Amino acid sequence: MNRLFDWLARGRAGVAPVRDRTEAAPQAKSAVAQGFVAMHTMLDADWTHASFAALAREGFMRNPIVHRCVRMISEAAAAVPWLVYDGATELSDHPLAAALARPNPAQSRMAFIETVFGNLLLSGNAFLERVEAVGERVHLYSLRPDRVRFETDARGWPVRCVHETIDGPRVIPVDDAGSARLLHLSLYNPLSEADGFAPLEAALMALDVHNAAAQWNKALLDNAARPSGALIYAPGDGSNLSPEQYDQLKKELEDGYSGALNAGRPLLLEGGLDWKAMGLTPRDMDFIEAKNSASRDIALAFGVPPMLLGIPGDNTYSNYQEAQRAFYRLTVLPLLRRTTEEIGHWLAPLYAGRVRIDVDLDQVEGLAAERDALWARLEGASFLTDAEKRAAVGYSPEP
């Protein structure tokens, strides 16, 4: 064996292998090695490209777990009312409140917020543009992240924004204090100062595993909903099928016994034919567990409790209500408060006073149990005045 590998190594290096001195000297030939060894190894996995279009297509549009996670977070965030305050005073008829209630003529508040959070979750970036309207009214638009790019200077700071549209590129200038017309929302990216990091990108391997498991199950259904087998031809005389007989037999199997509609159809064999079915091995059965494990990883990346998605094998929370409360406290509200704070800082200079945007947690159904427990504790706190109790739950001291 050592002599064989030594001969192969010399052949690949262009060195003539050592021969017995008693052999006749060969004629001069090409220096290219004449022998080779074929070794079959596992190929590298084919992963989805981490672009917005690829993540949106392979994730949101083809994977039910990703689709449900994105919709749950964006719809839960859009269902929470946004309030406008001047200091501690709520402003219900303020121009900013009107702009948030109807961001633009084509979208309602909930549709606009769902679009913003969907872009943020799938790409790690969300771009909002402010357009002047009649009077003090402004319109807010959400731009597709893959159509927006920044041009930077030598220091790496953005100097202008280019928005690719159907009619061509559109330039949005950026001043030293940031564009008054454009707001860039991004999730933390340790390797970039300008681009955000999408949660789905962290679960990219789990996404591909989940999609591959679904494709495997679909292929199994297309093949009569059972594993493949072997049709053995063993006649007594030891002859083989002719090419015409082989093609005819293959055509009959494809036409009459393949496909989900032919599942369980008996196979009539004659002339020395024998069918050997191949059962599922434990490795094949791991596809189901691999799919569930990938689903849990995707839900973990988005911050959605797997119990809310109906994924089997997850008992992290004792009940559904506790999982829903954790979903709001750990995922929806932090992302929502961060978004409202940035939008408030972006739009506040347009109006007089200390204008800010906050959320109304009293309207969140998932936090109803916490709210009831807080009110019960305050009701029993006899050492607090009514004004102090109202301030403790976020209301003004006086009705």
Summary of the structure (lengths in Angstrom):
residues: 399
radius of gyration: 32.8
end to end distance: 93.0
largest distance: 112.7
contacts: 1007
relative contact order: 0.11
helix: 46%
strand: 16%
